[in-house]
Amino acid sequence: MAFRIYKKQTNKPKIWKTIIVIWVGLFSFSFNWTVFDEMIKIAILPLGVWILMMILKRREGRWEKYRTYAWLGFLGNFIFLISTLVSIPLHHLLYPVDKPTTYLSKIENDATVIHIHPSATNITLNKKSLLEQIPTMKETEIFSDVWYRKTYMSEDPTKRKERFPYQLIGTEAKWGSGLKTLIFLEEDGKGILISTAKKQIYFRSDASFFGGGK
């Protein structure tokens, strides 16, 4: 858009100055709005345009030369806004938040289990069983208060068992999702707790993916 404006101008400005003007034009007074856990900014007042107007009007003809680029910078806020609004549903379509396949891939390669609590026992990961269970796993409510009471208030501290004493490493979130995850496995081998930067999701399977999958 800037290039088309530049081509039509008779009195052409310096390119490096137009880049700075567009960049300053992006500055705006805006408010934040949350859509599907994504924070977006909606520009209201063109602060950058006003700043440029005050600076450039000191010299005759400069504001007229760069005015269109300043407003183009402000318009850029709405171009980014529309792009974000379009990408959010597309991202959720490609990477559904309620499917474990969004958070787990490359299991057959380097996936392994490590102990993160003394109550963990020596188990092995049944990759075949885990791969078979993942498509059928359903998101389940996280009973954080109930789990806390059972783990830390109901048992003798010397016999206390962690609900998620294992961590699954060597896997990655689905390619292109941009997600960073920590995967914790439940002691019975049927539950997966996935932690992302924004929330935790809990999935349950019908069969264990430890040992022989029993």
C-alpha positions in Angstrom: 0.0 0.0 0.0 2.8 2.4 0.9 4.6 1.6 -2.4 1.4 2.4 -4.4 1.1 5.7 -2.7 4.8 6.4 -3.3 4.5 5.7 -7.0 1.6 8.1 -7.4 3.3 11.0 -5.7 4.9 13.7 -7.8 7.0 15.1 -5.0 8.4 11.8 -3.7 9.6 11.7 0.0 12.7 9.8 1.2 11.9 6.1 1.6 13.6 5.8 5.0 11.5 8.7 6.3 8.2 7.1 5.1 9.1 4.0 7.0 9.6 5.9 10.2 6.3 7.9 9.6 4.4 4.6 9.1 5.9 3.1 12.2 5.1 6.2 14.3 1.6 6.2 12.8 1.0 2.8 14.4 1.1 4.3 17.8 -2.4 4.6 19.2 -4.6 4.8 22.3 -6.2 1.4 22.4 -8.0 -1.0 24.7 -7.6 -4.7 25.2 -10.2 -7.3 24.4 -10.0 -11.1 25.1 -11.2 -13.4 22.4 -10.9 -17.2 22.9 -8.1 -16.6 25.5 -6.3 -14.4 23.0 -5.6 -10.7 23.9 -6.2 -8.3 21.0 -5.8 -4.5 20.9 -8.4 -2.3 19.3 -7.0 1.2 18.3 -9.2 4.2 19.2 -7.2 7.4 19.0 -4.4 8.0 16.5 -1.7 9.2 18.9 1.1 8.7 16.4 -0.7 10.7 13.7 -1.2 13.6 16.1 2.5 13.5 17.1 3.6 13.5 13.5 1.2 16.3 12.7 2.6 18.6 15.4 6.2 17.9 14.3 5.8 18.0 10.5 3.5 21.1 10.4 6.4 23.2 11.7 7.7 23.2 8.2 5.5 24.0 5.2 4.6 21.2 2.9 6.1 18.3 5.0 2.9 17.3 6.6 1.1 17.2 3.3 3.9 15.0 1.9 3.8 12.4 4.7 0.2 12.7 5.9 -1.0 9.7 3.9 1.8 7.5 5.3 0.9 8.5 8.9 -2.7 7.5 8.4 -1.6 4.3 6.7 0.4 3.5 9.9 -2.8 4.0 11.9 -4.7 1.9 9.5 -2.2 -0.9 10.0 -3.7 -1.4 13.5 -7.0 -2.5 11.9 -5.2 -4.6 9.3 -3.5 -6.5 12.2 -6.8 -6.7 14.1 -8.6 -8.2 11.2 -5.8 -10.7 10.5 -5.9 -11.7 14.2 -9.6 -12.2 14.2 -9.4 -14.3 11.1 -6.5 -16.4 12.4 -8.1 -17.2 15.8 -10.9 -19.4 14.6 -8.6 -20.9 12.0 -6.1 -21.7 14.7 -8.8 -23.3 16.9 -10.0 -25.3 13.9 -6.5 -26.7 13.1 -5.5 -27.1 16.7 -8.6 -27.9 18.8 -7.9 -27.2 22.5 -10.0 -30.2 23.7 -8.0 -32.8 21.7 -4.9 -34.4 23.1 -3.5 -34.7 19.6 -2.9 -30.9 19.6 -0.5 -31.3 22.5 1.1 -34.7 21.8 3.1 -35.7 18.8 6.3 -37.6 18.0 5.5 -40.2 20.7 6.9 -43.0 18.7 10.3 -41.4 18.4 11.8 -40.2 21.7 8.9 -40.3 24.2 9.9 -41.5 27.6 8.8 -41.2 31.2 10.8 -39.7 34.1 10.1 -39.7 37.8 9.4 -36.4 39.4 8.2 -37.6 42.9 9.6 -40.1 45.4 6.2 -42.0 45.3 6.8 -42.9 41.6 7.4 -46.6 40.9 9.5 -48.2 38.2 7.2 -48.3 35.2 7.7 -48.3 31.4 5.8 -46.4 28.8 3.7 -48.5 26.4 3.9 -46.3 23.3 1.6 -48.4 21.3 -1.1 -48.3 23.9 -0.7 -44.5 24.4 -0.9 -43.9 20.6 -4.1 -46.1 20.5 -5.6 -44.2 23.5 -4.9 -40.6 22.5 -7.6 -40.4 19.7 -10.3 -41.6 22.2 -9.2 -39.6 25.2 -11.7 -37.0 26.5 -11.1 -33.8 28.4 -12.2 -34.2 32.0 -12.8 -31.7 34.8 -9.8 -30.9 37.0 -10.8 -31.6 40.6 -8.0 -29.5 42.1 -9.5 -29.0 45.6 -10.4 -32.7 45.9 -7.0 -33.8 44.7 -5.3 -31.5 47.1 -7.3 -32.8 50.1 -6.7 -36.4 49.1 -3.0 -35.9 48.6 -2.0 -33.5 51.3 -4.7 -33.6 54.0 -6.0 -37.2 54.2 -2.9 -39.3 54.3 0.1 -39.8 56.6 2.9 -37.5 55.2 5.3 -40.4 55.2 3.0 -42.4 53.0 1.9 -39.6 50.8 1.6 -40.3 47.0 1.7 -37.7 44.3 -1.3 -37.9 41.9 1.0 -37.1 38.9 4.4 -38.5 39.8 5.6 -38.9 36.2 6.5 -36.5 33.4 6.4 -37.4 29.8 9.4 -36.0 27.8 10.6 -36.3 24.3 7.2 -35.3 22.7 6.1 -32.0 21.1 2.9 -30.2 20.5 1.4 -30.4 17.0 3.6 -28.8 14.4 2.6 -25.1 13.8 0.6 -24.7 17.0 3.2 -22.7 18.7 2.4 -24.4 22.0 4.9 -25.1 24.7 3.7 -27.9 27.0 4.6 -29.9 30.1 3.0 -33.4 30.2 2.4 -35.1 33.5 1.1 -38.7 33.8 -1.2 -39.9 36.5 -0.1 -42.7 38.8 -2.6 -45.2 37.4 -1.4 -44.6 33.8 -4.8 -43.5 32.6 -4.6 -39.7 33.1 -2.6 -37.0 31.4 -2.3 -33.5 32.8 -1.1 -31.0 30.1 0.2 -27.6 31.2 0.5 -24.7 28.7 1.4 -21.1 29.3 -2.3 -20.3 29.7 -4.0 -23.2 31.4 -4.1 -26.9 32.3 -6.1 -29.6 30.5 -6.8 -33.1 32.0 -7.5 -36.1 29.8 -8.5 -39.6 30.8 -8.2 -42.9 28.9 -10.0 -46.2 29.3 -6.8 -48.3 29.6 -3.4 -47.8 31.1 -0.5 -46.8 28.9 2.1 -48.1 31.4 3.8 -51.5 31.1 1.7 -53.8 29.1 -1.2 -51.4 29.0 -3.3 -53.3 31.5 
